[in-house]
Amino acid sequence: MLRPLIAVFASASLAPAMAGDLLYTLEKTAVLPSTNTGWDYIKMEPNSSRLFMARDKDGLTVFDVDKNQAIATVENSIGANGPLLLPAYNRGYIAMTDGSMLSIDLKTLKPLERQPLASDGGLNSAIFDPATKQIHAIVGSRPAESTWFTLDPATGKLLKKTTFPFKKMDDPALDGKGTLFAPARRDNLILKLDSAKLTEQARWTVPCNVSKVKYQASTQRVLGACTGDKPQFFALDPSTGKVVASLPIGPGMDGFVIDEQRRRIVTSNGGDGTLTVIGQSSADSYELLGTVSTRVIARMMHIDDRTGRLFVVAADYTAGKPDASGAAAKTLHPNTFTVLTYKPTN
């Protein structure tokens, strides 16, 4: 359940969803062959109908959202965790759970190389910085330090490694002009980094375990979302480092998108199976428009910028007997992995 609305620092307000305003409706589903495997990032290839879904033990699945069907599974992609798709270079880079980076030809979907990078655990994801024309691959959780591997996007060549003193870092937001805004999740921090040198220029405290950040050029704001005990959306002014607005979201968030056409921010929350839909009327003005039900554990999401449709993924599961902490391991049911397409109603 969503928490009561907390303070919003804003100069204007938006009308919340009224009865009959559905925001998003389930348009179609597709059930794919699957095993008892988890999944992580799903990402659309820019200016394309292809959705790349990292399904760990089932590999990297390529799904055509217009046809509503899977069209390929990339060879040698078992352990896929986070795809990065770069049509300008005809390359895809997939961060793997064994610490390697798989590169593929985007046109043929054929593997090019699987390069070992991290020897102490898996890679979580990778991002492309247009200012430096470099890739940064980021490791998953570590006992004490996080490493970024910087690669050349045309060849995949390793250029350098940079280590940060944080246990868990996530994808940074990019302003495209030479600055990265990198979240240190367990430290409730956002680091302002020079994108060429990856040196720290500032650090700002945020009110929660920030795991998702995006830079919105039209408002010059860093928009973020948090997991943990205080799941929430926030907007930060990078000229001051101040949080200018905050709203609660559902638990278990792992998907975060901005719909520029509709002036909305949407989070997908696997803990209660909802989408939190937030309206934006200015750089510092936001309001909860409503929540849309999806499925429990449907935490990952991507938006089709062509249509505004949202894609979330889930599977049926059986939860076992809770342990002493109250947690229960989930066994995913075979052949129930489902892509759910939600269409905006306006």
C-alpha positions as CSV (number, residue, x, y, z in Angstrom):
1,M,0.0,0.0,0.0
2,L,1.1,3.5,-0.6
3,R,1.9,5.7,2.4
4,P,-0.1,8.9,3.0
5,L,1.1,11.8,1.0
6,I,4.2,13.5,2.5
7,A,5.3,17.1,2.0
8,V,5.7,18.3,-1.5
9,F,7.7,21.5,-2.0
10,A,5.8,23.0,-4.9
11,S,4.3,26.2,-6.2
12,A,1.4,24.6,-8.2
13,S,-0.6,21.4,-8.0
14,L,-2.1,18.9,-10.3
15,A,-5.5,17.2,-10.1
16,P,-5.2,13.6,-8.8
17,A,-6.9,10.9,-10.8
18,M,-10.7,10.9,-10.4
19,A,-13.0,7.9,-10.7
20,G,-12.9,6.8,-14.3
21,D,-9.5,8.2,-15.1
22,L,-7.7,4.9,-15.5
23,L,-4.2,6.3,-16.4
24,Y,-3.0,3.0,-17.8
25,T,-4.8,-0.2,-18.8
26,L,-3.5,-3.7,-19.5
27,E,-3.5,-3.9,-23.3
28,K,-2.0,-7.3,-23.9
29,T,0.2,-10.0,-22.4
30,A,2.7,-12.6,-23.8
31,V,3.7,-15.7,-21.9
32,L,7.2,-17.0,-22.8
33,P,9.0,-20.3,-22.1
34,S,10.9,-20.0,-18.8
35,T,12.6,-21.8,-16.0
36,N,12.9,-21.0,-12.3
37,T,15.1,-18.0,-13.0
38,G,15.1,-14.5,-12.0
39,W,15.5,-11.5,-14.3
40,D,16.9,-8.0,-14.1
41,Y,17.0,-5.0,-16.5
42,I,14.7,-4.8,-19.5
43,K,15.5,-2.1,-22.1
44,M,14.3,-1.0,-25.5
45,E,16.6,-0.4,-28.4
46,P,16.3,3.3,-29.3
47,N,14.0,4.0,-32.2
48,S,13.0,0.3,-32.5
49,S,10.3,-2.1,-31.4
50,R,12.8,-4.5,-29.8
51,L,12.8,-5.0,-26.1
52,F,15.9,-6.7,-24.6
53,M,15.2,-8.7,-21.4
54,A,18.0,-10.0,-19.2
55,R,16.6,-13.3,-17.8
56,D,19.7,-14.8,-16.1
57,K,19.5,-18.6,-16.6
58,D,17.3,-18.2,-19.6
59,G,19.7,-15.6,-21.3
60,L,19.0,-12.4,-23.1
61,T,15.6,-12.5,-24.8
62,V,14.8,-10.1,-27.6
63,F,11.0,-9.3,-27.7
64,D,9.2,-7.4,-30.5
65,V,6.7,-5.2,-28.7
66,D,4.7,-4.4,-31.9
67,K,4.3,-8.1,-32.7
68,N,4.0,-9.0,-29.0
69,Q,6.3,-12.0,-29.3
70,A,9.8,-13.1,-28.6
71,I,12.0,-13.1,-31.7
72,A,15.4,-14.4,-30.5
73,T,17.5,-15.5,-27.6
74,V,21.1,-14.3,-27.9
75,E,23.7,-17.1,-28.0
76,N,26.1,-17.4,-25.0
77,S,24.0,-15.0,-22.9
78,I,23.2,-17.2,-19.9
79,G,23.8,-14.9,-16.9
80,A,22.5,-11.8,-18.6
81,N,21.9,-9.0,-16.2
82,G,22.0,-5.5,-17.8
83,P,21.9,-4.7,-21.5
84,L,23.2,-1.5,-23.1
85,L,22.1,-0.9,-26.7
86,L,24.1,1.4,-29.0
87,P,22.7,1.4,-32.5
88,A,25.2,4.1,-33.6
89,Y,28.0,1.6,-33.1
90,N,25.8,-1.4,-34.1
91,R,26.7,-2.9,-30.7
92,G,25.0,-4.2,-27.6
93,Y,26.9,-4.7,-24.4
94,I,25.4,-7.0,-21.7
95,A,26.6,-6.9,-18.1
96,M,26.8,-10.5,-16.9
97,T,26.4,-12.1,-13.5
98,D,29.8,-13.8,-13.7
99,G,31.6,-10.4,-14.0
100,S,32.1,-10.6,-17.8
101,M,30.8,-8.2,-20.5
102,L,29.1,-9.8,-23.5
103,S,29.2,-7.7,-26.7
104,I,26.9,-8.5,-29.6
105,D,26.2,-7.3,-33.2
106,L,22.9,-5.5,-32.9
107,K,21.8,-6.2,-36.4
108,T,22.4,-10.0,-36.4
109,L,22.3,-10.5,-32.6
110,K,25.4,-12.6,-32.9
111,P,27.9,-12.6,-30.0
112,L,31.2,-10.8,-30.7
113,E,33.1,-11.2,-27.5
114,R,32.6,-12.2,-23.8
115,Q,35.3,-10.2,-22.0
116,P,36.1,-11.0,-18.3
117,L,36.1,-7.8,-16.2
118,A,35.2,-8.3,-12.6
119,S,36.8,-11.2,-10.8
120,D,35.0,-10.7,-7.5
121,G,31.4,-10.9,-8.5
122,G,28.9,-9.9,-11.2
123,L,28.4,-6.8,-13.2
124,N,25.1,-5.0,-12.6
125,S,24.7,-2.8,-15.6
126,A,26.4,-0.4,-18.1
127,I,25.7,3.1,-19.3
128,F,26.9,5.2,-22.3
129,D,28.1,8.8,-21.7
130,P,27.6,10.9,-24.9
131,A,29.9,13.6,-23.6
132,T,33.0,11.4,-23.5
133,K,31.7,8.7,-25.8
134,Q,32.6,6.1,-23.2
135,I,30.9,3.1,-21.6
136,H,30.9,2.7,-17.8
137,A,30.1,-0.8,-16.6
138,I,29.2,-1.0,-12.9
139,V,29.5,-3.9,-10.5
140,G,26.8,-5.2,-8.3
141,S,26.9,-5.2,-4.4
142,R,30.3,-5.6,-2.9
143,P,31.6,-5.9,0.7
144,A,33.3,-2.5,0.7
145,E,34.0,-0.9,-2.7
146,S,32.4,-0.5,-6.1
147,T,34.3,-0.6,-9.3
148,W,33.5,1.0,-12.7
149,F,35.0,-0.4,-15.8
150,T,35.4,2.2,-18.6
151,L,35.2,0.8,-22.2
152,D,35.4,2.0,-25.7
153,P,32.0,1.7,-27.3
154,A,33.3,0.9,-30.8
155,T,35.6,-2.0,-29.8
156,G,34.8,-2.9,-26.2
157,K,38.4,-2.3,-25.2
158,L,39.0,-1.7,-21.5
159,L,40.2,1.9,-21.0
160,K,40.4,2.1,-17.2
161,K,39.0,1.0,-13.8
162,T,37.8,3.4,-11.1
163,T,37.0,2.4,-7.5
164,F,34.6,4.1,-5.2
165,P,34.3,3.5,-1.4
166,F,30.7,2.4,-1.5
167,K,29.1,-1.1,-1.2
168,K,26.4,-0.5,-3.8
169,M,26.2,1.9,-6.7
170,D,23.6,2.1,-9.4
171,D,23.4,3.7,-12.9
172,P,24.2,7.4,-12.8
173,A,22.1,10.1,-14.4
174,L,23.9,12.0,-17.3
175,D,23.4,15.6,-18.3
176,G,25.2,14.9,-21.6
177,K,27.5,17.9,-20.9
178,G,30.2,16.3,-18.8
179,T,28.6,15.6,-15.5
180,L,27.3,12.3,-14.0
181,F,25.1,12.1,-10.9
182,A,25.8,8.7,-9.3
183,P,23.7,7.1,-6.5
184,A,25.4,5.4,-3.6
185,R,22.3,3.4,-2.6
186,R,23.1,2.3,1.0
187,D,24.7,5.6,1.9
188,N,21.8,7.8,0.9
189,L,24.1,9.8,-1.4
190,I,24.3,11.2,-4.9
191,L,27.8,12.0,-6.1
192,K,28.4,14.7,-8.7
193,L,31.2,13.4,-10.9
194,D,33.2,14.8,-13.8
195,S,32.3,12.4,-16.5
196,A,35.8,12.4,-18.1
197,K,37.9,11.8,-15.0
198,L,35.2,10.3,-12.7
199,T,36.4,12.6,-10.0
200,E,34.0,13.7,-7.3
201,Q,32.9,17.3,-7.5
202,A,30.3,17.3,-4.8
203,R,28.1,14.9,-2.8
204,W,24.6,15.4,-1.6
205,T,22.5,13.5,1.0
206,V,19.1,12.3,0.0
207,P,16.3,11.1,2.3
208,C,16.3,7.4,1.3
209,N,18.2,4.5,-0.3
210,V,18.4,6.0,-3.8
211,S,18.7,3.4,-6.6
212,K,17.3,5.2,-9.7
213,V,18.3,8.6,-11.0
214,K,17.6,10.4,-14.3
215,Y,18.6,13.8,-15.5
216,Q,15.7,15.8,-17.0
217,A,17.2,18.4,-19.4
218,S,13.9,20.4,-19.8
219,T,13.8,21.2,-16.1
220,Q,17.5,20.8,-15.2
221,R,16.6,18.5,-12.3
222,V,17.8,15.1,-11.2
223,L,14.8,12.9,-10.6
224,G,15.3,9.9,-8.4
225,A,13.5,7.0,-6.7
226,C,14.3,5.0,-3.6
227,T,13.8,1.5,-2.3
228,G,14.0,0.3,1.3
229,D,12.0,1.4,4.3
230,K,11.1,4.8,2.8
231,P,10.2,4.2,-0.8
232,Q,9.8,7.5,-2.5
233,F,10.3,9.7,-5.5
234,F,12.3,12.9,-5.3
235,A,13.5,15.8,-7.4
236,L,16.9,17.4,-6.7
237,D,18.2,20.7,-8.0
238,P,21.8,20.0,-9.0
239,S,22.7,23.7,-8.9
240,T,22.3,23.6,-5.1
241,G,22.1,19.9,-4.2
242,K,18.8,20.4,-2.5
243,V,15.8,18.1,-2.7
244,V,13.0,20.3,-3.9
245,A,10.1,17.8,-3.9
246,S,9.3,14.3,-2.5
247,L,6.4,11.9,-2.8
248,P,5.8,8.3,-1.5
249,I,5.8,5.4,-4.0
250,G,5.0,1.7,-3.6
251,P,7.4,-0.8,-2.1
252,G,10.0,-2.9,-4.1
253,M,10.5,-0.3,-6.8
254,D,13.0,-1.2,-9.5
255,G,11.6,0.4,-12.6
256,F,11.6,4.2,-13.1
257,V,10.6,6.1,-16.3
258,I,9.8,9.6,-17.4
259,D,7.1,10.2,-20.0
260,E,8.0,13.6,-21.3
261,Q,4.9,13.9,-23.6
262,R,2.5,13.4,-20.7
263,R,4.6,15.1,-18.1
264,R,4.6,12.0,-15.9
265,I,7.0,9.9,-13.8
266,V,6.1,6.3,-13.3
267,T,7.7,3.7,-10.9
268,S,7.0,0.0,-11.0
269,N,6.8,-1.5,-7.5
270,G,7.2,-5.3,-7.2
271,G,6.5,-5.4,-3.5
272,D,2.8,-4.7,-3.9
273,G,2.3,-5.1,-7.7
274,T,1.6,-1.4,-8.6
275,L,2.7,1.4,-10.8
276,T,2.9,4.8,-9.0
277,V,2.0,7.6,-11.5
278,I,3.2,11.1,-10.7
279,G,2.3,14.2,-12.6
280,Q,4.8,17.0,-13.1
281,S,3.6,20.6,-13.8
282,S,7.0,22.4,-13.3
283,A,10.6,21.7,-12.2
284,D,9.6,21.7,-8.6
285,S,5.9,20.8,-8.7
286,Y,4.7,17.1,-8.6
287,E,1.6,15.3,-7.4
288,L,0.5,11.7,-7.1
289,L,-2.0,11.1,-9.9
290,G,-2.9,7.5,-8.9
291,T,-1.7,3.9,-8.7
292,V,-2.3,1.1,-11.2
293,S,-2.3,-2.5,-10.3
294,T,0.1,-4.9,-12.1
295,R,1.4,-8.1,-10.5
296,V,3.4,-8.7,-7.4
297,I,7.2,-9.1,-8.3
298,A,6.6,-7.0,-11.4
299,R,9.5,-4.7,-10.5
300,M,11.2,-4.1,-13.8
301,M,9.7,-1.7,-16.4
302,H,10.6,0.2,-19.6
303,I,8.7,2.8,-21.7
304,D,8.2,2.9,-25.4
305,D,9.0,6.5,-26.2
306,R,7.1,6.1,-29.5
307,T,3.8,5.4,-27.9
308,G,4.0,5.9,-24.1
309,R,3.3,2.2,-23.5
310,L,4.8,0.6,-20.4
311,F,6.2,-2.9,-20.3
312,V,6.6,-4.8,-17.1
313,V,7.5,-8.4,-16.5
314,A,6.5,-11.0,-13.9
315,A,6.0,-14.7,-13.3
316,D,3.9,-16.9,-11.2
317,Y,5.6,-18.2,-8.0
318,T,5.2,-20.2,-4.8
319,A,6.6,-18.7,-1.6
320,G,8.1,-21.1,0.9
321,K,7.9,-21.2,4.6
322,P,9.1,-17.9,6.1
323,D,12.5,-18.0,7.9
324,A,13.2,-16.4,11.3
325,S,13.3,-12.9,9.7
326,G,9.9,-13.4,8.1
327,A,11.4,-13.7,4.5
328,A,10.2,-16.5,2.3
329,A,12.1,-17.8,-0.7
330,K,10.2,-17.8,-4.0
331,T,10.1,-20.6,-6.5
332,L,9.1,-19.3,-9.9
333,H,6.7,-21.5,-11.9
334,P,8.1,-22.8,-15.2
335,N,6.7,-21.3,-18.4
336,T,5.0,-18.4,-16.7
337,F,7.3,-15.5,-17.5
338,T,5.0,-12.8,-18.8
339,V,5.4,-9.5,-20.6
340,L,2.6,-7.1,-19.7
341,T,1.9,-4.1,-21.9
342,Y,0.1,-1.1,-20.4
343,K,-1.4,1.5,-22.6
344,P,-1.8,5.1,-21.4
345,T,-5.4,6.2,-21.5
346,N,-4.7,9.8,-22.5
